Amino acid sequence: MRLVFAGTPEVALPALDALLASDRHEVVAVVTRPDAPAGRGRRTHPSPVAERAAEAGLEILRPARPREPAFLDRLREIAPDCCPVVAYGALLPKSALEIPRHGWVNLHFSLLPAWRGAAPVQHAVLAGDEITGASTFLIEEGLDSGPVYGMLTERIRPQDTSGDLLTRLALAGSGLLAATMDGIEDGTLRATPQPADGVSTAPKMTAEDAAVVWQAPALRVDRQVRACTPAPGAWTVFRGERLKLRQVVPVPGREGLAPGELAAEKHTVHVGTGSHAVELAWVQPQGRKPMRAADWARGVRVAPGERLGE
């Protein structure tokens, strides 16, 4: 089939690479978000998908909005059979959805209908799910509500961050998306409507969502930090400045600390929660690189009774 691949961030690259390597399909162009500022210097850079497409000599379409007439006209000229999608980052209008004869097929990182939305992996980690996965489905105008072609499952490990889990799902999901394209082409695969039960939503997580609530139980604090790593980045406040939290470890049996209260020893830093304490493993002060929490605590000279979050 002639394919136009839609995607933007690095997580979309394994799927694009898998389709480029396929001997059954031809990727003729990509659709991606416009170049955007990135890095400390905030210089404008192409998306990771645009960079990979340029390396492969593909046409790159960068509409500010996918309802733009010029974009729709060009897509009709290309006449793709199908448009596989991974983390494109913009809603597709009906006028775009109707162009490819097999529609737009999205690789979504959850077991639909669970965690429909922009941040399925983060919400699965935050909720304490033990199993998640990836789904391929036909995009409709609703939010991730289209019929499903295929699924795979993945166990969420106790120490997984969202970044760890997303990396594994992107690699495994690339094979699922390629197999879905094969099945659509040869007519052996039919999409099945999603069940009405079990629907949950996963809206984008903001910086406010990443502020650690020390009154929550230790396991919830641990899940919040892992869910927000690497983005948007869990944080708290110490002496009026933000302190990013890169890793915490629940310590059952360590009692006696109020929520947010610090206890700094030579090699460990404990923080009270709504249940038992957690150990701070890695932190990142403003304007600094990540460092071990014990080194940070020695440098700032944590006083007895000082708290995070105040």
Steps between C-alpha positions, in 0.01 A plus 500: 500500500597861452531649847522851639634474856385755760705555815713755679713398804781248540259233625357481146833407342497121560168473315620720213819292473300176498281623215798632304660156531186319382515335159120512470437872544643827371517803728471788255474795743465596864271743678647661810462807718673822387856571612506623859743651753694238699795478736655762725560743217136463386613476139249378248547133410313251283319221678678163540264354238582782258872438550465127432282569196760738360767231543278258307430752223126518571268791436420679826163667561491742795151655515438739788151348501407183309180664373701744284381479136856490364584200718179317409555564131855365515385191690241431231772534234720248682199265523616274787328169559535542876647746751661331804526734800718504812487801735431756228371760745205660321136413448414384149187645338251289308623653175844345563369170636307436179796527262685163535281206394597301811487802730745609769616223735638605836745317727383591850690402812224343709258210492198682364246605617721566805694827509372683195682829460839667476681338796399133528836374626529766772150430626554123502809543718326754724201270550721208601391279208689172481434438130475739209572469130446649157208503256461578132165652408323683220482869583152653517397850603460391866787483751680168437162332464540327163485125437812302594713291261747347743654510849806393693556493875793618711561458873568817699805433716517631858773754422378603154487868420273617221810540286612140560158360419443719196834393351402133524151562365633703206730213397238228542229716348702558184458133414130514582448797267693334217297181545181704498596656167568149363161374617315798356674457165424130460150526645558260791449763771173661600458771761281416800294764684628589847290377794282756674630398844843575636545844345747729678666821387861617513525877449839664458684534831601855588766643730229551760417128485866427568515688833552228762232476768686387811176435687434209262614147591858404415398266218299781339798737526722238337252448216462875447875552469540205261197604294640852454851383403636623266213741423357723629740423789391450861589788730458651841608820675795542735578839653281671243660341193395209286680172551452232235468143623655240276444191715353408838490161674227408752645386834241290687553521875663843496248692707500816708536766230222746421398537133784677321734494803863432413739275691851526353767252605848434363394283207119526493227762492152401613178697452173447687179425313143421598615148592863392541800692370662494159871528431608770258741340253564768236402866494566798274517851647417798281779573254695188599554151362338196665684387813472246778265622768757445777747728319230763455401484868861547614540796269188683619547389864149378567392605850296275733128543438532661156234394253454464128196657340495814714 
